[in-house]
Amino acid sequence: MGMKIILDFDDVIFNTRKFNSDYRRAFCAQGIPEDVFDECYHQLSIRGRSGKKPYDPQKHLGEIKLRLPIDEKSVRRAIDAFLRGADKYLFSDAVNFFKKFNKKDLYIVSYGMKGYQDIKIKHARVQKYFKKVIILDGFKSEGVKEIVGADKIKKDEKFFFMDDRAEWVEDVKKRYPRVITFLVKRREGRYNDKKNRHCDFEVKNLKEAAKLIEKLEKSNKSEEGLCAE
């Protein structure tokens, strides 16, 4: 039986709340007032196909330049230096989770602006653990389709999908009902989505998720059978 584990990046593998706070601080250390940073951030109006707003650092910097004179090269150097240290924002259980499974079975499907998200993931130094990293600004079910390679999952394949947003879990579950879904609700996460009928399991971290996956694999039971225990 084939197995694939698909993980979100932000707030599942990566402490995005802490990263964003320190990212803002890195800008402000270059003489950019907090209120200007925040105002320009909220002025960004890029919308993805899903109706969300992927963050674009170039447009953010452009908005700031319209409001006050800055040394753009100095700001860019400072932000580049900050991004190179992104690996320190990995959650402590992430690498242990990766090592429990074969690289050929692990995938990332992440929502965001491709260039910026690529840089974050690259400097988080997790790519070596994954067969493929997919970044998109649309529905995550499209990323899952790229992994599945078809509109339906074969009976001899088992797919696990983990995300901290219930809407993405719902999107994937509706398109691929045979996917076993996990709503990841870390204490450090930015969101507090409630588990709905599209979320098969709710976990607090990747350690809990790994135990559930291993139990499912060992017992060879369906998700419904496990829930009935």
C-alpha positions as a LaTeX table, in Angstrom:
\begin{tabular}{lrrr}
\hline
Residue & $x$ (\AA) & $y$ (\AA) & $z$ (\AA) \\
\hline
Met1 & 0.00 & 0.00 & 0.00 \\
Gly2 & 1.36 & 3.41 & $-0.97$ \\
Met3 & 1.36 & 6.27 & 1.51 \\
Lys4 & 1.70 & 10.02 & 1.05 \\
Ile5 & 1.84 & 12.63 & 3.82 \\
Ile6 & 1.08 & 16.21 & 2.76 \\
Leu7 & 1.87 & 19.02 & 5.19 \\
Asp8 & 1.23 & 22.72 & 5.29 \\
Phe9 & 4.28 & 24.86 & 6.08 \\
Asp10 & 3.12 & 27.93 & 8.04 \\
Asp11 & 1.89 & 27.20 & 11.58 \\
Val12 & 2.31 & 23.44 & 11.06 \\
Ile13 & 6.05 & 23.04 & 10.45 \\
Phe14 & 7.08 & 26.66 & 10.95 \\
Asn15 & 6.36 & 29.11 & 13.79 \\
Thr16 & 4.98 & 31.84 & 11.56 \\
Arg17 & 3.60 & 33.95 & 14.41 \\
Lys18 & 7.08 & 34.36 & 15.94 \\
Phe19 & 8.68 & 34.74 & 12.50 \\
Asn20 & 6.27 & 37.53 & 11.51 \\
Ser21 & 6.85 & 39.36 & 14.78 \\
Asp22 & 10.62 & 39.27 & 14.31 \\
Tyr23 & 10.29 & 40.13 & 10.60 \\
Arg24 & 8.41 & 43.30 & 11.57 \\
Arg25 & 11.09 & 44.08 & 14.15 \\
Ala26 & 13.79 & 43.71 & 11.47 \\
Phe27 & 12.05 & 46.34 & 9.34 \\
Cys28 & 11.60 & 48.69 & 12.28 \\
Ala29 & 15.29 & 48.35 & 13.19 \\
Gln30 & 15.98 & 50.11 & 9.87 \\
Gly31 & 14.15 & 53.23 & 11.04 \\
Ile32 & 10.70 & 52.31 & 9.73 \\
Pro33 & 8.04 & 53.21 & 12.32 \\
Glu34 & 5.77 & 50.39 & 13.44 \\
Asp35 & 2.62 & 52.26 & 12.40 \\
Val36 & 3.99 & 52.80 & 8.87 \\
Phe37 & 4.95 & 49.12 & 8.58 \\
Asp38 & 1.48 & 48.07 & 9.73 \\
Glu39 & $-0.41$ & 50.57 & 7.59 \\
Cys40 & 1.50 & 49.56 & 4.45 \\
Tyr41 & 1.01 & 45.89 & 5.23 \\
His42 & $-2.76$ & 46.38 & 5.37 \\
Gln43 & $-2.72$ & 48.44 & 2.17 \\
Leu44 & $-1.59$ & 45.45 & 0.14 \\
Ser45 & $-4.46$ & 44.42 & $-2.06$ \\
Ile46 & $-3.13$ & 41.38 & $-3.95$ \\
Arg47 & $-5.74$ & 38.67 & $-4.04$ \\
Gly48 & $-5.16$ & 35.06 & $-4.98$ \\
Arg49 & $-7.60$ & 32.84 & $-6.81$ \\
Ser50 & $-8.91$ & 31.58 & $-3.49$ \\
Gly51 & $-9.81$ & 35.11 & $-2.40$ \\
Lys52 & $-6.94$ & 35.33 & 0.09 \\
Lys53 & $-4.02$ & 37.75 & 0.14 \\
Pro54 & $-0.55$ & 36.28 & $-0.37$ \\
Tyr55 & 2.08 & 38.53 & 1.15 \\
Asp56 & 4.38 & 40.34 & $-1.32$ \\
Pro57 & 7.44 & 41.87 & 0.39 \\
Gln58 & 8.38 & 43.89 & $-2.71$ \\
Lys59 & 5.01 & 45.62 & $-2.81$ \\
His60 & 5.16 & 46.12 & 0.95 \\
Leu61 & 8.51 & 47.87 & 0.63 \\
Gly62 & 7.15 & 49.90 & $-2.28$ \\
Glu63 & 4.24 & 51.11 & $-0.13$ \\
Ile64 & 6.67 & 52.14 & 2.61 \\
Lys65 & 8.82 & 54.09 & 0.10 \\
Leu66 & 5.76 & 56.12 & $-0.89$ \\
Arg67 & 5.39 & 57.32 & 2.70 \\
Leu68 & 8.92 & 58.05 & 3.84 \\
Pro69 & 12.50 & 58.16 & 2.55 \\
Ile70 & 14.42 & 54.97 & 3.30 \\
Asp71 & 17.76 & 53.44 & 2.40 \\
Glu72 & 16.27 & 50.65 & 0.30 \\
Lys73 & 19.53 & 48.75 & $-0.14$ \\
Ser74 & 20.15 & 48.75 & 3.59 \\
Val75 & 16.61 & 47.53 & 4.31 \\
Arg76 & 16.92 & 44.76 & 1.72 \\
Arg77 & 20.25 & 43.61 & 3.18 \\
Ala78 & 18.78 & 43.52 & 6.67 \\
Ile79 & 15.73 & 41.52 & 5.55 \\
Asp80 & 17.87 & 39.11 & 3.51 \\
Ala81 & 20.04 & 38.52 & 6.57 \\
Phe82 & 16.94 & 37.92 & 8.68 \\
Leu83 & 15.48 & 35.43 & 6.20 \\
Arg84 & 18.72 & 33.43 & 6.14 \\
Gly85 & 18.06 & 32.53 & 9.77 \\
Ala86 & 14.59 & 31.12 & 9.12 \\
Asp87 & 15.57 & 27.64 & 10.31 \\
Lys88 & 15.36 & 28.78 & 13.93 \\
Tyr89 & 11.58 & 29.13 & 13.52 \\
Leu90 & 11.01 & 25.44 & 12.83 \\
Phe91 & 8.86 & 23.85 & 15.50 \\
Ser92 & 10.90 & 21.59 & 17.78 \\
Asp93 & 9.00 & 18.44 & 16.76 \\
Ala94 & 9.28 & 19.02 & 13.00 \\
Val95 & 12.57 & 17.29 & 12.17 \\
Asn96 & 11.74 & 14.30 & 14.37 \\
Phe97 & 8.48 & 13.94 & 12.44 \\
Phe98 & 10.27 & 14.09 & 9.08 \\
Lys99 & 12.77 & 11.44 & 10.14 \\
Lys100 & 10.03 & 8.98 & 11.06 \\
Phe101 & 8.95 & 8.71 & 7.43 \\
Asn102 & 10.54 & 8.12 & 4.06 \\
Lys103 & 11.39 & 11.20 & 2.01 \\
Lys104 & 9.50 & 9.75 & $-0.97$ \\
Asp105 & 6.29 & 9.90 & 1.09 \\
Leu106 & 6.56 & 13.51 & 2.33 \\
Tyr107 & 5.24 & 16.62 & 0.55 \\
Ile108 & 4.66 & 20.27 & 1.39 \\
Val109 & 1.68 & 22.14 & $-0.06$ \\
Ser110 & 1.95 & 25.76 & 1.04 \\
Tyr111 & $-0.17$ & 28.82 & 0.30 \\
Gly112 & 1.67 & 32.05 & $-0.47$ \\
Met113 & 3.52 & 34.15 & $-3.02$ \\
Lys114 & 5.94 & 31.79 & $-4.70$ \\
Gly115 & 9.16 & 33.81 & $-4.54$ \\
Tyr116 & 8.80 & 34.81 & $-0.90$ \\
Gln117 & 7.55 & 31.42 & 0.27 \\
Asp118 & 10.36 & 29.69 & $-1.65$ \\
Ile119 & 12.90 & 31.76 & 0.27 \\
Lys120 & 11.31 & 31.01 & 3.65 \\
Ile121 & 11.21 & 27.27 & 2.98 \\
Lys122 & 14.72 & 27.24 & 1.53 \\
His123 & 16.23 & 28.95 & 4.57 \\
Ala124 & 14.17 & 26.81 & 6.93 \\
Arg125 & 16.31 & 23.99 & 5.48 \\
Val126 & 13.54 & 21.42 & 5.26 \\
Gln127 & 13.56 & 20.66 & 1.53 \\
Lys128 & 15.95 & 17.74 & 1.97 \\
Tyr129 & 13.25 & 15.86 & 3.87 \\
Phe130 & 10.58 & 16.19 & 1.17 \\
Lys131 & 10.04 & 14.64 & $-2.22$ \\
Lys132 & 8.34 & 17.80 & $-3.47$ \\
Val133 & 7.41 & 21.30 & $-2.29$ \\
Ile134 & 4.39 & 22.92 & $-3.94$ \\
Ile135 & 3.63 & 26.62 & $-3.45$ \\
Leu136 & 0.41 & 28.10 & $-4.77$ \\
Asp137 & $-1.88$ & 31.09 & $-4.35$ \\
Gly138 & $-5.05$ & 29.14 & $-5.07$ \\
Phe139 & $-6.89$ & 26.18 & $-3.62$ \\
Lys140 & $-4.76$ & 23.57 & $-1.90$ \\
Ser141 & $-6.73$ & 20.77 & $-3.53$ \\
Glu142 & $-4.90$ & 21.78 & $-6.72$ \\
Gly143 & $-1.61$ & 21.02 & $-5.00$ \\
Val144 & $-2.94$ & 17.67 & $-3.82$ \\
Lys145 & $-4.04$ & 16.89 & $-7.37$ \\
Glu146 & $-0.48$ & 17.48 & $-8.54$ \\
Ile147 & 0.69 & 14.84 & $-6.05$ \\
Val148 & $-2.13$ & 12.37 & $-6.68$ \\
Gly149 & $-1.72$ & 12.76 & $-10.43$ \\
Ala150 & $-5.41$ & 12.11 & $-11.02$ \\
Asp151 & $-8.90$ & 13.14 & $-9.96$ \\
Lys152 & $-9.29$ & 10.12 & $-7.69$ \\
Ile153 & $-7.07$ & 8.32 & $-5.19$ \\
Lys154 & $-6.49$ & 4.64 & $-5.88$ \\
Lys155 & $-7.81$ & 2.11 & $-3.38$ \\
Asp156 & $-4.33$ & 0.85 & $-2.56$ \\
Glu157 & $-3.07$ & 4.36 & $-1.70$ \\
Lys158 & $-3.37$ & 6.17 & 1.62 \\
Phe159 & $-3.08$ & 9.95 & 1.75 \\
Phe160 & $-2.77$ & 12.12 & 4.85 \\
Phe161 & $-3.26$ & 15.89 & 4.72 \\
Met162 & $-2.35$ & 18.28 & 7.56 \\
Asp163 & $-3.22$ & 21.96 & 7.84 \\
Asp164 & $-4.03$ & 24.52 & 10.51 \\
Arg165 & $-6.89$ & 26.06 & 8.50 \\
Ala166 & $-10.22$ & 24.25 & 8.49 \\
Glu167 & $-11.13$ & 25.82 & 5.14 \\
Trp168 & $-8.15$ & 24.16 & 3.43 \\
Val169 & $-8.98$ & 20.84 & 5.08 \\
Glu170 & $-12.53$ & 21.18 & 3.77 \\
Asp171 & $-11.31$ & 22.11 & 0.29 \\
Val172 & $-9.13$ & 18.98 & 0.09 \\
Lys173 & $-11.64$ & 16.62 & 1.73 \\
Lys174 & $-14.46$ & 17.63 & $-0.60$ \\
Arg175 & $-12.33$ & 16.99 & $-3.66$ \\
Tyr176 & $-10.61$ & 13.87 & $-2.32$ \\
Pro177 & $-12.91$ & 12.19 & 0.24 \\
Arg178 & $-10.46$ & 9.33 & 0.78 \\
Val179 & $-7.76$ & 11.66 & 2.12 \\
Ile180 & $-7.35$ & 11.36 & 5.90 \\
Thr181 & $-7.31$ & 14.91 & 7.20 \\
Phe182 & $-5.69$ & 16.45 & 10.28 \\
Leu183 & $-6.50$ & 19.88 & 11.68 \\
Val184 & $-3.31$ & 21.01 & 13.43 \\
Lys185 & $-4.04$ & 23.35 & 16.34 \\
Arg186 & $-0.74$ & 24.39 & 17.87 \\
Arg187 & $-0.72$ & 26.65 & 20.89 \\
Glu188 & 1.69 & 28.92 & 18.99 \\
Gly189 & $-0.47$ & 29.04 & 15.85 \\
Arg190 & $-2.04$ & 32.23 & 14.50 \\
Tyr191 & $-5.49$ & 30.73 & 14.10 \\
Asn192 & $-7.94$ & 28.82 & 16.23 \\
Asp193 & $-10.14$ & 27.13 & 13.65 \\
Lys194 & $-12.74$ & 24.71 & 14.93 \\
Lys195 & $-12.78$ & 21.10 & 13.83 \\
Asn196 & $-15.61$ & 20.39 & 11.42 \\
Arg197 & $-16.95$ & 17.28 & 9.71 \\
His198 & $-14.24$ & 17.50 & 7.05 \\
Cys199 & $-11.48$ & 17.17 & 9.67 \\
Asp200 & $-10.95$ & 13.51 & 10.53 \\
Phe201 & $-8.59$ & 14.26 & 13.40 \\
Glu202 & $-7.51$ & 17.22 & 15.48 \\
Val203 & $-3.93$ & 17.25 & 16.81 \\
Lys204 & $-1.92$ & 19.71 & 18.89 \\
Asn205 & 1.40 & 19.06 & 17.17 \\
Leu206 & 3.32 & 16.80 & 14.80 \\
Lys207 & 4.23 & 14.38 & 17.56 \\
Glu208 & 0.55 & 13.56 & 18.02 \\
Ala209 & 0.07 & 13.36 & 14.26 \\
Ala210 & 2.95 & 10.89 & 13.88 \\
Lys211 & 1.49 & 8.61 & 16.54 \\
Leu212 & $-1.88$ & 8.59 & 14.80 \\
Ile213 & $-0.38$ & 7.86 & 11.40 \\
Glu214 & 1.71 & 5.03 & 12.82 \\
Lys215 & $-1.35$ & 3.61 & 14.57 \\
Leu216 & $-3.37$ & 3.76 & 11.37 \\
Glu217 & $-0.60$ & 2.08 & 9.41 \\
Lys218 & $-0.07$ & $-0.68$ & 11.97 \\
Ser219 & $-3.72$ & $-1.44$ & 12.52 \\
Asn220 & $-4.55$ & $-1.17$ & 8.81 \\
Lys221 & $-7.97$ & 0.07 & 9.84 \\
Ser222 & $-10.01$ & 2.67 & 8.09 \\
Glu223 & $-10.31$ & 6.12 & 9.62 \\
Glu224 & $-13.95$ & 5.40 & 10.48 \\
Gly225 & $-13.02$ & 2.25 & 12.36 \\
Leu226 & $-10.44$ & 4.09 & 14.43 \\
Cys227 & $-12.93$ & 6.82 & 15.36 \\
Ala228 & $-15.39$ & 4.19 & 16.57 \\
Glu229 & $-12.96$ & 2.82 & 19.14 \\
\hline
\end{tabular}
